[in-house]
Amino acid sequence: EFLPQQKMATISSVGSFVGHPPPLSGPSPSPGALIHFPASYSSSEQKISPLTRTLNPTVTGSSVLGVTFADGVMMAADTLGSYGSLARFRSISRLKKVTDHCVFGASGDYADFQFISRLLRDITTESDSLDDGHVYSTQSLFSWMSRVMYYRRTEFNPFWNTVLVGGCEDGKPFLGFVNSIGVAYQSPTLATGFGSYLAQPLLREAYEKNSAMTKQDAQELLERCLRILYYRDGRSFNKYELAVITKDGVEVSEPLTLQGTNWDVARYVQGYD
């Protein structure tokens, strides 16, 4: 039990709190100034920023196509960066040389593509700095890419890209696919974006008829697919880059222009009004 003096002190303290609560703020601010509440951060305390995620890609690229031929792998991608539905950037590159025998290309968010490019540059630079004669193979880079994409997915912060990895090791062509959630597989013909619906059937049909096509045949096939995408995909463009990977190395062309596009076919498109 409380002693009388303790009991009176407790009642006095409670009564003073109930009757006179502590002020929520200091003196009234001058006009235009802000009120500083006791619970707010002081200038000396570290502020914690909220977590951020890319919810909607801003500048995006459309389809990337790939096909194996007798001597290696050929990949193609147009040079358009779309800002929403605006054809804003018309000379971007979406095919990146990683090593002397590997190229990767991506559709989707261009900022994420640039970030992945820097990651690949860092790991290849670190490997080269060891000067031990080791070079990452195309399959190892493909495996690394699938793990990175899956890891970012598990962090609920995925790269908004679909990636093709092409290469040629010991004379054997390699072509792999990785999407934004880490699903990965290999195939002799691959396409991303709208091309997975329009170009992939054409690529498969041509490959099944002639799996040992020449370099010229592969280029004509990819140009045909790009032309169809230019007609049918509102985010594609008539300028493109071509990457050829063989046992002799990697060659990424300067931007090329599709020839033979004819918009007279537009009058045959009906039923979309």
Sequence and secondary structure as in RCSB ss.txt:
>XXXX:A:sequence
EFLPQQKMATISSVGSFVGHPPPLSGPSPSPGALIHFPASYSSSEQKISPLTRTLNPTVTGSSVLGVTFADGVMM
AADTLGSYGSLARFRSISRLKKVTDHCVFGASGDYADFQFISRLLRDITTESDSLDDGHVYSTQSLFSWMSRVMY
YRRTEFNPFWNTVLVGGCEDGKPFLGFVNSIGVAYQSPTLATGFGSYLAQPLLREAYEKNSAMTKQDAQELLERC
LRILYYRDGRSFNKYELAVITKDGVEVSEPLTLQGTNWDVARYVQGYD
>XXXX:A:secstr
   HHHHHHHHHHHHHHHHS   SSSS   TT     TTS  TTS          S SEEE  EEEEEETTEEEE
EEE  EEETTEEEESS   EEEEETTEEEEEEEEHHHHHHHHHHHHHHHHHHHHH SS    HHHHHHHHHHHHH
HHHHTT    EEEEEEEEETTEEEEEEE TT  EEE SEEE TTHHHHTHHHHHHHHHH TT  HHHHHHHHHHH
HHHHHHH TT  SEEEEEEEETTEEEE   EE     GGGGGG  S  
